[in-house]
Amino acid sequence: MLSIDRLDSGQLGVASVSSEDQADALAGLLRSLGIVRAHAFVGSSYGAMVALAFGARYPLQVGRLVLLAGAHRPHPLSTAQRSVQRGIVRLGQASGHVDEALALARQLAITTYRGSAEFGRRFAGAPQSREERFHFPVEDYLEHQGRRFVERFDADRFLALSESIDLHDVAPEQVAVPAALIGFPSDRLVPLADLCELQRRLRGPATLEVIESPYGHDAFLKEPEQLAPLLREAIAL
Protein backbone atom coordinates (compact mmCIF):
# COMPACT_ATOMS: atom_id res chain seq x y z
CA MET A 1 0.00 0.00 0.00
CA LEU A 2 1.26 3.47 -0.92
CA SER A 3 0.04 6.66 0.75
CA ILE A 4 0.96 9.71 -1.30
CA ASP A 5 0.96 13.38 -0.33
CA ARG A 6 -0.06 15.97 -2.89
CA LEU A 7 2.44 17.95 -4.90
CA ASP A 8 3.19 21.49 -3.78
CA SER A 9 3.06 24.18 -6.46
CA GLY A 10 6.54 25.31 -5.43
CA GLN A 11 7.91 21.88 -6.33
CA LEU A 12 6.88 22.45 -9.94
CA GLY A 13 7.61 26.17 -10.04
CA VAL A 14 4.04 27.03 -11.07
CA ALA A 15 1.21 29.04 -9.55
CA SER A 16 -1.07 26.06 -8.99
CA VAL A 17 -1.14 22.30 -9.46
CA SER A 18 -4.11 20.66 -11.15
CA SER A 19 -5.62 17.28 -10.34
CA GLU A 20 -4.18 16.14 -13.68
CA ASP A 21 -0.70 17.25 -12.55
CA GLN A 22 -1.14 15.18 -9.41
CA ALA A 23 -2.24 12.17 -11.49
CA ASP A 24 0.79 12.55 -13.78
CA ALA A 25 3.11 12.65 -10.78
CA LEU A 26 1.55 9.50 -9.32
CA ALA A 27 1.85 7.69 -12.65
CA GLY A 28 5.51 8.66 -12.75
CA LEU A 29 6.01 7.36 -9.23
CA LEU A 30 4.46 4.01 -10.09
CA ARG A 31 6.75 3.71 -13.13
CA SER A 32 9.81 4.55 -11.04
CA LEU A 33 8.82 1.86 -8.53
CA GLY A 34 8.31 -0.69 -11.28
CA ILE A 35 4.59 -1.02 -10.54
CA VAL A 36 2.86 -1.74 -13.85
CA ARG A 37 -0.67 -1.65 -12.48
CA ALA A 38 -2.04 -0.60 -9.11
CA HIS A 39 -4.80 -2.75 -7.65
CA ALA A 40 -6.87 0.25 -6.60
CA PHE A 41 -6.73 4.00 -6.19
CA VAL A 42 -8.51 5.12 -3.01
CA GLY A 43 -9.09 8.85 -2.68
CA SER A 44 -11.23 11.11 -0.51
CA SER A 45 -12.25 14.71 -1.20
CA TYR A 46 -9.43 16.22 -3.31
CA GLY A 47 -7.88 12.75 -3.43
CA ALA A 48 -11.02 11.46 -5.14
CA MET A 49 -10.63 14.21 -7.74
CA VAL A 50 -7.05 13.11 -8.38
CA ALA A 51 -8.21 9.48 -8.60
CA LEU A 52 -10.73 10.40 -11.30
CA ALA A 53 -8.05 12.29 -13.22
CA PHE A 54 -5.77 9.26 -12.91
CA GLY A 55 -8.51 6.93 -14.14
CA ALA A 56 -9.13 9.13 -17.16
CA ARG A 57 -5.46 9.51 -18.08
CA TYR A 58 -4.02 6.12 -17.07
CA PRO A 59 -6.82 3.52 -17.29
CA LEU A 60 -4.40 0.63 -17.83
CA GLN A 61 -2.42 1.43 -14.68
CA VAL A 62 -5.18 0.96 -12.11
CA GLY A 63 -7.71 -1.80 -11.48
CA ARG A 64 -10.43 0.22 -9.76
CA LEU A 65 -11.22 3.56 -8.18
CA VAL A 66 -12.65 4.07 -4.70
CA LEU A 67 -13.97 7.62 -4.41
CA LEU A 68 -15.11 9.13 -1.11
CA ALA A 69 -16.82 12.55 -1.06
CA GLY A 70 -15.33 13.67 -4.38
CA ALA A 71 -16.87 14.25 -7.79
CA HIS A 72 -15.93 15.05 -11.38
CA ARG A 73 -16.19 18.79 -10.83
CA PRO A 74 -16.71 21.17 -7.90
CA HIS A 75 -20.21 22.35 -7.11
CA PRO A 76 -20.61 26.08 -7.94
CA LEU A 77 -21.73 26.91 -4.40
CA SER A 78 -18.61 25.25 -3.01
CA THR A 79 -16.51 27.21 -5.49
CA ALA A 80 -18.22 30.40 -4.30
CA GLN A 81 -17.31 29.62 -0.70
CA ARG A 82 -13.71 28.86 -1.56
CA SER A 83 -13.52 32.00 -3.69
CA VAL A 84 -14.44 34.08 -0.64
CA GLN A 85 -11.77 32.25 1.38
CA ARG A 86 -9.14 33.03 -1.25
CA GLY A 87 -10.24 36.66 -1.29
CA ILE A 88 -9.73 36.86 2.48
CA VAL A 89 -6.22 35.40 2.21
CA ARG A 90 -5.22 37.69 -0.65
CA LEU A 91 -6.51 40.70 1.29
CA GLY A 92 -4.38 39.57 4.23
CA GLN A 93 -1.33 39.25 1.99
CA ALA A 94 -1.86 42.74 0.58
CA SER A 95 -2.38 44.31 4.01
CA GLY A 96 0.37 42.50 5.91
CA HIS A 97 -2.04 40.42 8.03
CA VAL A 98 -1.45 37.04 6.45
CA ASP A 99 -1.82 34.86 9.55
CA GLU A 100 -5.04 36.56 10.64
CA ALA A 101 -6.48 36.24 7.14
CA LEU A 102 -5.48 32.60 6.78
CA ALA A 103 -7.06 31.82 10.14
CA LEU A 104 -10.31 33.52 9.09
CA ALA A 105 -10.33 31.67 5.77
CA ARG A 106 -9.90 28.39 7.63
CA GLN A 107 -12.72 29.27 10.01
CA LEU A 108 -15.01 29.89 7.07
CA ALA A 109 -13.91 26.60 5.51
CA ILE A 110 -14.69 24.71 8.73
CA THR A 111 -18.32 25.85 8.52
CA THR A 112 -18.59 24.06 5.16
CA TYR A 113 -17.00 20.78 6.29
CA ARG A 114 -19.50 19.78 8.96
CA GLY A 115 -23.26 19.32 8.77
CA SER A 116 -25.87 21.70 10.15
CA ALA A 117 -27.12 19.09 12.60
CA GLU A 118 -23.73 18.78 14.28
CA PHE A 119 -23.31 22.54 14.65
CA GLY A 120 -26.82 22.74 16.08
CA ARG A 121 -26.08 20.02 18.61
CA ARG A 122 -22.67 21.32 19.73
CA PHE A 123 -23.04 25.09 19.68
CA ALA A 124 -26.64 25.94 20.54
CA GLY A 125 -25.77 27.62 23.87
CA ALA A 126 -26.34 31.23 24.74
CA PRO A 127 -23.65 33.86 24.03
CA GLN A 128 -21.41 35.25 26.77
CA SER A 129 -20.39 38.84 27.28
CA ARG A 130 -16.61 38.85 26.93
CA GLU A 131 -14.12 41.59 26.07
CA GLU A 132 -16.92 44.14 25.69
CA ARG A 133 -18.87 42.11 23.12
CA PHE A 134 -21.03 39.05 22.86
CA HIS A 135 -19.04 35.87 22.24
CA PHE A 136 -20.96 32.97 20.74
CA PRO A 137 -20.20 29.32 21.67
CA VAL A 138 -19.09 28.39 18.15
CA GLU A 139 -16.43 31.11 18.07
CA ASP A 140 -14.02 29.37 20.45
CA TYR A 141 -14.11 26.28 18.23
CA LEU A 142 -13.57 28.23 15.02
CA GLU A 143 -10.75 30.34 16.46
CA HIS A 144 -9.01 27.21 17.70
CA GLN A 145 -9.27 25.62 14.26
CA GLY A 146 -7.91 28.78 12.66
CA ARG A 147 -4.88 28.92 14.97
CA ARG A 148 -4.06 25.26 14.40
CA PHE A 149 -4.23 25.69 10.65
CA VAL A 150 -1.88 28.69 10.60
CA GLU A 151 0.70 26.65 12.53
CA ARG A 152 0.97 24.02 9.77
CA PHE A 153 -0.07 25.71 6.52
CA ASP A 154 1.09 28.78 4.64
CA ALA A 155 -1.00 31.15 2.57
CA ASP A 156 0.46 30.34 -0.84
CA ARG A 157 -0.09 26.60 -0.39
CA PHE A 158 -3.64 27.28 0.73
CA LEU A 159 -4.36 29.39 -2.34
CA ALA A 160 -2.82 26.86 -4.73
CA LEU A 161 -4.75 23.91 -3.29
CA SER A 162 -8.02 25.84 -3.13
CA GLU A 163 -7.71 26.95 -6.73
CA SER A 164 -6.71 23.46 -7.86
CA ILE A 165 -9.93 22.08 -6.40
CA ASP A 166 -12.00 24.62 -8.31
CA LEU A 167 -10.14 24.04 -11.58
CA HIS A 168 -10.82 20.30 -11.40
CA ASP A 169 -12.96 19.09 -14.30
CA VAL A 170 -12.95 15.47 -15.51
CA ALA A 171 -15.49 14.18 -18.03
CA PRO A 172 -16.93 11.02 -16.43
CA GLU A 173 -17.41 9.51 -19.88
CA GLN A 174 -13.62 9.35 -20.18
CA VAL A 175 -13.28 7.11 -17.11
CA ALA A 176 -13.70 3.44 -17.99
CA VAL A 177 -12.09 2.09 -14.80
CA PRO A 178 -14.58 0.39 -12.43
CA ALA A 179 -15.45 2.72 -9.58
CA ALA A 180 -16.99 2.52 -6.12
CA LEU A 181 -18.43 5.83 -4.94
CA ILE A 182 -19.24 6.73 -1.33
CA GLY A 183 -21.23 9.81 -0.41
CA PHE A 184 -22.95 11.45 2.54
CA PRO A 185 -26.34 13.21 2.43
CA SER A 186 -25.15 15.78 4.99
CA ASP A 187 -22.16 16.76 2.81
CA ARG A 188 -22.72 20.34 1.63
CA LEU A 189 -19.40 20.64 -0.23
CA VAL A 190 -19.94 17.60 -2.44
CA PRO A 191 -23.72 17.14 -2.68
CA LEU A 192 -24.98 13.61 -3.06
CA ALA A 193 -26.70 14.66 -6.30
CA ASP A 194 -23.27 15.26 -7.85
CA LEU A 195 -22.18 11.73 -6.98
CA CYS A 196 -25.42 10.36 -8.46
CA GLU A 197 -24.65 12.25 -11.66
CA LEU A 198 -21.08 10.97 -11.64
CA GLN A 199 -22.27 7.38 -11.24
CA ARG A 200 -24.71 7.73 -14.15
CA ARG A 201 -22.13 9.25 -16.47
CA LEU A 202 -19.08 7.10 -15.74
CA ARG A 203 -18.12 4.98 -18.72
CA GLY A 204 -17.12 2.01 -16.59
CA PRO A 205 -19.23 0.10 -14.04
CA ALA A 206 -19.89 2.12 -10.90
CA THR A 207 -21.61 1.63 -7.56
CA LEU A 208 -22.72 4.27 -5.07
CA GLU A 209 -22.94 3.69 -1.33
CA VAL A 210 -24.71 6.30 0.82
CA ILE A 211 -23.77 6.70 4.48
CA GLU A 212 -25.91 8.66 6.91
CA SER A 213 -23.74 10.84 9.14
CA PRO A 214 -24.07 14.18 10.97
CA TYR A 215 -20.49 15.11 10.05
CA GLY A 216 -21.03 16.51 6.56
CA HIS A 217 -17.99 16.48 4.28
CA ASP A 218 -15.80 15.37 7.19
CA ALA A 219 -17.75 12.12 7.46
CA PHE A 220 -15.03 10.36 5.46
CA LEU A 221 -12.74 11.11 8.43
CA LYS A 222 -15.26 10.55 11.21
CA GLU A 223 -17.09 7.34 10.29
CA PRO A 224 -14.47 4.54 10.33
CA GLU A 225 -16.91 1.89 11.56
CA GLN A 226 -19.31 2.50 8.68
CA LEU A 227 -16.60 2.98 6.08
CA ALA A 228 -14.29 0.08 6.93
CA PRO A 229 -16.51 -2.75 5.57
CA LEU A 230 -17.35 -0.76 2.44
CA LEU A 231 -13.68 -0.07 1.74
CA ARG A 232 -12.71 -3.70 2.35
CA GLU A 233 -15.40 -4.85 -0.07
CA ALA A 234 -14.50 -2.27 -2.71
CA ILE A 235 -10.80 -3.11 -2.61
CA ALA A 236 -11.36 -6.87 -2.53
CA LEU A 237 -13.48 -6.97 -5.69
N, C-alpha and C positions, 0 to 999 in steps of 0.2 A: 504494500500500500504506500502510495506517495501522497503527501500533503504539501501543497504548493502555495506559497504566498504570491500576491499579485505583483506585477512589475511596477516600479515607481517611474514616473515620467522623467525624472532626472537621470535614470539609468539609460534612457534612450535619447536624451538630449532634446526632447520635444515638449510641447506645452501640455499635452494630455495623451493618455494611452487608451486606445479603444478596446472593446471586448475582443475584436479580431486580432489586435496586437497581442493580447494575452494568450489567445488560442495559438497563434503562431509560435510564441515563446514556449508554450507547453509542448507543442509538436516537436520543436527543436530539442527540447530536453529529453523527450522520449527517444528520439533518434540517437542522441549522444549517449544514452544509457543502453542502447541496443534493444529497446522494447519496440517490437514491430507493431503490436496491437494491444492496447489496454483493455482489460476486461470491462471496466465501467468508468464513467466520469460522473462523480457525484458532486453537485454544486448547489449552494443555497444563496438566495438573493443575487448579488452581483456574480457570485460563482456559478449560478444557474445560467446567467446571461453568457458567461464565458463558455460554459458547457455547450450551449446552443450554437455559439459561433464555431466551436471546435467541431461539433457534429456536422455543420454545414460545410466546413472547409476541409475536414479530414475524416470523412465517413469510414474509410477503410482502416483507420487507426484506433477505433474504439468500438466495443461491442454493444454498449447501451448507454443511455443517459439517464441519470436520476436527478430530477430538477425540483428543488424545494423553494417555494415562494419566489420564483423568478419566471419572467415571461419573455416573449420575443421582442417586446419593445416596452418602454416605460409608459405608464398611464399619464396623460396630460396633467391631471391634478397633482400627481406626484412630482412631475417636472416643475410645475408651478411652485410647489413648496421648496424644492431644492434650489430653484432660481432665486427665491427670496433669501435662502441661506447663503448662497454665493454672493448676493448683493451685500449682505451684512458683513461678510468677511472682506470683500473688496473695499467697502467703506472703512473698515478697521485698518486695512493696509494703507489706505490713502491718508488716514488721520493719525496714524501712529498708535492705534489702540488694537493691535492685532490680537493679543490674547483675549481681551474682553469680547471682541467681535467673534472670534472662533468659539468661545464659550457660549455666547448667545446663539450662534448658528447651531451648535450641538444641542442646546436646550430645545430649540424649535424642532430639530430632527427627532429628538426623543418623543415629542408629542405625536409624531407620525408612526412610530414603531410599535406602540402598544395600543390595545383596543380601548374603546370608550368605557366598556364595563369595568376594566381593571382600574382606570383612573377614578371612576365613580366610587368603586369600593375602597380604594386606598386613600383618597384625598378629599373626602366629602366633609371634613371638619370645618369648623368656623375659623375665620381669620383671626390673627392676633395683632395687637398694636405693638409694633416694634420699630425702633429707630425713626419715630415720628411719622410712621405710615402703617397701613394695614399690610400684613404679611400673610399670604395664603399658604395652606399646608403643602400644596404641590411645589411651591417655590424652593423649599429646602432641597427637595429631591432633584429638581432641575438644575439648581446651582451646583450641587454636588456632581452631577453628571457632566456639567460643563467644565468644572475644574479638572476632573479626572481626564477628560478628553484632551485638554490643553497640555497636560503633562506628557502625553504620548503621541501627539499628532501635531504636525505643523500646517500652517494655512495653505501653502502651495500644494501639498499632498491632498489636502481636503478638497481644494478646488478642482484638481485634476481628476480625482476619483468621482466626485459629484458630477462633473461634466461628462466623464466617460459613461456613467450610467445613463445619462439623458441622450447621449449620442448612439446608444445601442439600438440596433435595428437589424434583426435577422428575419428573413422570409421563411416562415415555417415550412413552406412547400419545398425548400431546399434541404431540409433535414430528413434523411431517410433512415437514420439510426433509430432503432427501437427506443422508446422513452417512457419512463415512469414519472408522472407529475404528482406533486403533493402540494395542496393549497389549504388555506385557512379562511373561513368566512369572515373572521374578524380582522383580516389583514386589509388595511386601508391603503397601503402603498402598492401592493400587487393584488388588485381585486380578483376574486375568484372567477368572475366573468372573463377576465383576460386569460386565465389558465384554461377555461372551457374553450375559448376561441383557439388558443394554441393547440389544444388536443385535437380539435376538429380539423385544423389546417395542416398539421404535421404530415409529411409524406409517408413516414414510417409508422408502424403500429405504436399506439400510445394509450396508456391508462392514466386515470386521474383519481387519486385518493383525496378525500376531504376530511380534515381533522377539525373538530370543534375545540376551540381554545379561547380563553379570554385575553391572550397575550398578543393578539394582532400579528404584525410582521415578525416580531420576535419569537413567535411560537416555535419556529424551527430551532431555536436555542433553548426553549423552556419546556418542551414536551418530549423528553427522551423516552419515556415509557410508551407513549403512543407511536413515536417514530421508529423505535428500534425494530419491531417486527416487520414494519413496512419496508425499511431499508434492507433488512436481511433478505426478505423475499425478492425485492427488486434486484439486488445484486446477485442472488443465487440463480436467477432465471437463466 
